[in-house]
Amino acid sequence: PQRRLQGIGASSGQVEGLIKIVINWQALPEIDDKTILVVPYTDSGWAPLLAQAGGLIAEVGGRLSHGAIVAREYGIPAVMDIQNATKVLQDGQRVRIDGQLGLVEILN
């Protein structure tokens, strides 16, 4: 399996944490700043969830997408445009993301 995924770096910084796949923000999972959210896309509804997360990986979007802008506002690393991230990654996996380089490293 792939250990490194390359996307678009959208909010700089590095963070290591555990994956939480969230398809629908209304599900409102329990997360904290050690949680890396993996989402299909972001819009304004995601903002409260992003405020609690340690990082963001999104399947679609770029530097100017809503999730990227909100991630920068909250100062959390974000990597956009990781195709099929919600299928490739699994809940509870430990990853390191680099929001400058757009890199996601799977650690376990």
VODRENSE-243291 format. One line per field, with one value per residue (C-alpha): residue number from 1; residue in one letter; chain; x, z, y. Coordinates in pm, 1 decimal. Last residue first. Layout:
BEGIN
k c(NUM | ...)
r c(a | ...)
c c(A | ...)
east c(X | ...)
up c(Z | ...)
north c(Y | ...)
// end
This chain:
BEGIN
k c(108 | 107 | 106 | 105 | 104 | 103 | 102 | 101 | 100 | 99 | 98 | 97 | 96 | 95 | 94 | 93 | 92 | 91 | 90 | 89 | 88 | 87 | 86 | 85 | 84 | 83 | 82 | 81 | 80 | 79 | 78 | 77 | 76 | 75 | 74 | 73 | 72 | 71 | 70 | 69 | 68 | 67 | 66 | 65 | 64 | 63 | 62 | 61 | 60 | 59 | 58 | 57 | 56 | 55 | 54 | 53 | 52 | 51 | 50 | 49 | 48 | 47 | 46 | 45 | 44 | 43 | 42 | 41 | 40 | 39 | 38 | 37 | 36 | 35 | 34 | 33 | 32 | 31 | 30 | 29 | 28 | 27 | 26 | 25 | 24 | 23 | 22 | 21 | 20 | 19 | 18 | 17 | 16 | 15 | 14 | 13 | 12 | 11 | 10 | 9 | 8 | 7 | 6 | 5 | 4 | 3 | 2 | 1)
r c(n | l | i | e | v | l | g | l | q | g | d | i | r | v | r | q | g | d | q | l | v | k | t | a | n | q | i | d | m | v | a | p | i | g | y | e | r | a | v | i | a | g | h | s | l | r | g | g | v | e | a | i | l | g | g | a | q | a | l | l | p | a | w | g | s | d | t | y | p | v | v | l | i | t | k | d | d | i | e | p | l | a | q | w | n | i | v | i | k | i | l | g | e | v | q | g | s | s | a | g | i | g | q | l | r | r | q | p)
c c(A | A | A | A | A | A | A | A | A | A | A | A | A | A | A | A | A | A | A | A | A | A | A | A | A | A | A | A | A | A | A | A | A | A | A | A | A | A | A | A | A | A | A | A | A | A | A | A | A | A | A | A | A | A | A | A | A | A | A | A | A | A | A | A | A | A | A | A | A | A | A | A | A | A | A | A | A | A | A | A | A | A | A | A | A | A | A | A | A | A | A | A | A | A | A | A | A | A | A | A | A | A | A | A | A | A | A | A)
east c(102.0 | 290.7 | 101.9 | 270.8 | 52.1 | 233.4 | 102.9 | 449.5 | 339.9 | 55.3 | 282.5 | 79.2 | 193.4 | -36.2 | -152.0 | -440.2 | -737.6 | -1004.6 | -870.7 | -708.4 | -743.9 | -1125.4 | -1181.7 | -866.1 | -1011.3 | -810.7 | -593.2 | -678.8 | -620.2 | -364.1 | -426.6 | -214.9 | -405.5 | -373.9 | -744.1 | -759.1 | -531.1 | -764.3 | -1062.9 | -899.9 | -805.4 | -1151.4 | -1320.2 | -1109.2 | -842.9 | -539.0 | -707.9 | -1011.4 | -1111.0 | -1034.9 | -966.6 | -707.6 | -730.9 | -529.1 | -544.0 | -922.4 | -1139.6 | -1193.2 | -1225.5 | -1544.8 | -1700.7 | -1601.6 | -1745.7 | -2083.8 | -1912.2 | -1803.6 | -1553.1 | -1492.0 | -1466.9 | -1328.7 | -1036.0 | -998.7 | -665.3 | -739.2 | -475.7 | -638.4 | -961.0 | -1249.9 | -1584.1 | -1784.3 | -2037.4 | -2248.6 | -2365.6 | -2019.9 | -2098.0 | -1832.3 | -1602.7 | -1296.7 | -1098.4 | -726.7 | -496.2 | -225.1 | 101.9 | 112.8 | 320.5 | 256.6 | 129.9 | -227.4 | -310.7 | -41.0 | -188.8 | -178.3 | 76.0 | 10.9 | 288.4 | 277.9 | 98.4 | 0.0)
up c(1054.2 | 970.4 | 658.8 | 527.0 | 377.6 | 177.6 | 46.2 | 81.1 | 309.4 | 480.2 | 586.6 | 725.1 | 951.3 | 976.3 | 1236.2 | 1118.7 | 1355.9 | 1088.2 | 753.6 | 454.4 | 92.2 | 90.1 | 240.3 | 64.1 | -276.1 | -447.1 | -219.5 | -355.4 | -39.1 | 239.9 | 548.2 | 849.0 | 1126.3 | 1202.3 | 1258.5 | 986.2 | 763.8 | 804.3 | 724.0 | 398.1 | 300.0 | 380.7 | 170.9 | -136.9 | -235.1 | -186.4 | -361.8 | -330.1 | -352.1 | -151.1 | 169.9 | 443.1 | 745.9 | 1063.1 | 1442.3 | 1456.0 | 1692.8 | 1474.6 | 1171.2 | 1319.3 | 1371.0 | 1012.4 | 831.8 | 754.8 | 551.7 | 281.1 | 270.8 | 45.9 | 74.3 | 428.6 | 625.7 | 962.1 | 1139.6 | 1509.5 | 1772.9 | 1825.9 | 1934.3 | 1782.0 | 1887.7 | 1568.5 | 1450.9 | 1213.0 | 1062.6 | 906.4 | 659.1 | 517.5 | 819.2 | 823.9 | 1143.8 | 1104.0 | 1404.7 | 1453.7 | 1344.1 | 1250.1 | 1021.7 | 926.9 | 623.2 | 503.0 | 144.7 | 38.5 | -266.8 | -273.9 | -253.6 | -67.6 | 96.2 | 233.8 | -59.4 | 0.0)
north c(277.6 | 597.9 | 707.9 | 1020.8 | 1296.3 | 1564.8 | 1894.2 | 2050.5 | 2336.6 | 2153.8 | 1870.1 | 1584.2 | 1304.0 | 1006.0 | 756.1 | 539.7 | 547.7 | 569.0 | 449.9 | 621.7 | 510.9 | 532.7 | 879.5 | 1000.1 | 902.3 | 1179.3 | 1389.6 | 1735.8 | 1937.1 | 1918.4 | 2130.6 | 2227.4 | 2406.8 | 2779.0 | 2840.2 | 3107.0 | 2896.1 | 2597.5 | 2821.9 | 2935.2 | 2581.4 | 2446.3 | 2714.3 | 2652.8 | 2905.1 | 2681.4 | 2391.9 | 2171.7 | 1808.9 | 1495.7 | 1687.6 | 1630.1 | 1857.7 | 1902.0 | 1923.9 | 1949.4 | 2156.4 | 2466.5 | 2239.4 | 2093.5 | 2438.0 | 2538.9 | 2235.6 | 2393.2 | 2667.6 | 2423.3 | 2140.8 | 1840.6 | 1459.4 | 1479.8 | 1342.1 | 1514.3 | 1472.7 | 1438.3 | 1519.4 | 1860.9 | 1694.9 | 1504.0 | 1360.5 | 1319.5 | 1577.4 | 1360.8 | 1691.5 | 1725.4 | 1443.4 | 1212.7 | 1229.8 | 1007.4 | 1049.5 | 988.9 | 999.2 | 1256.8 | 1409.5 | 1774.7 | 1990.6 | 2351.8 | 2535.2 | 2564.8 | 2464.5 | 2219.8 | 2050.9 | 1672.8 | 1395.6 | 1071.8 | 875.7 | 522.1 | 358.0 | 0.0)
// end
